Amino acid sequence: MAFQYPNSSPQRVSTLHEHFGNEIELLTDDGEPISFVIKQEFQWGDVTYVALLPFATKDEDELQFMRVIIDQVEIELESIIDEDEWEAVSEAYDELFFASEEN
């Protein structure tokens, strides 16, 4: 199924920042912890996304985009595996990030 572009513009949110601060630690498939800087969170349509930068690098090419899944008890992050969705989310991030730098 192809990615469906939301009809709305992305809007900044701060769910992860409110719960975890500016950094978050995730586990790899091998159970190794990796620390990330939370660069930007935004809601686009019905989905919340986050841009994460590995703490060990400052190279923006290393950004990782994930879906933020919020239920009544916990917050989970889900990988984006659809290439079209990943590209669209990357463009939405650029739009938000660079717009905030201009202001």
N, C-alpha and C positions, 0 to 999 in steps of 0.2 A: 504494500500500500504506500503510495506516494505521500510525502509530507504536505499537509494542508496549511498554507499560510494563514495566520489569524487575520481577522478583519480590522483589528485594532493595532495601535502603535505599542511598542514595549514600554512598560512603566517600571521605574525603580521600586524595589521592595527591600526590606532588610531583615527578613526572617532569620537567616543564618547568623547575621551579625548580632541580632538580639539574643540568640541562644548561645553562640560560641565566641563572639568577639570577632577579631580580624583574621584569625587563623582557625583552621580545622585540620584534624588528623584523620586520615583514612587508612584502611588496611588494604594491602595488595592481595592478589589471589593466593600468595604464599604466606599471608598473615603478617607481613612486614609493615610497620607504620610509615606513612609518608605525610609530612606536614605541608599544608597549602595555605597560601594567602588568599583570602576571599576578595577578589578584585571587584566583582559586580554581581548583584542579583537583580533579576527583573522578571516581571510577569508579562507574558505575551499570550494573549488569548486566555485560555483556561490553564495554561501551564506556567510554572515558575522555573526559571533557569538560573544557573550560577556559573560564573567564569572563575576558575581556580588556577592559580599559578604555583607550581612547586616552590616551596620555600628556599630550596637550594639553588634556584636560578632566578634571574631577573629578566630572562629572555621571553618576551611576549609571544614568540613562536611556540612556546611550551604551554600556552594556555589550554586548559581542558574545560569543556563545557559539559554540564550535567543537568538533568532534570531534578528538581527538588520535589519530593513526594511528602506531603504532610498529612498524617492521619491524626486521630484524636490523642494518640499516646506518644508518637515519636516522629522524627524527621529522618527521611532516608534520601540518599542520593542515588540516581540511576544513570548509568552510562547512556549516551546517545550513540546508537549504532547505525542509524539511517544517515547516509552521507548527505542527502538533500536537507534533512533537518539540521544536521551539524553546520552546514554551510549557511543556512538561513539564520540560525542562532548566532553564528559568528558575525554575520553582517549586522544583525540587530544589536549585538554587543558593541561593535564599532560605532554604530549610529549613536548609541547612548553615551559611550565613553568619550568619543571625540566631541560630541555636543556639549558635554559637561566641561571639557577642557577649554572650549571657546567662551564659556560664560564666566 
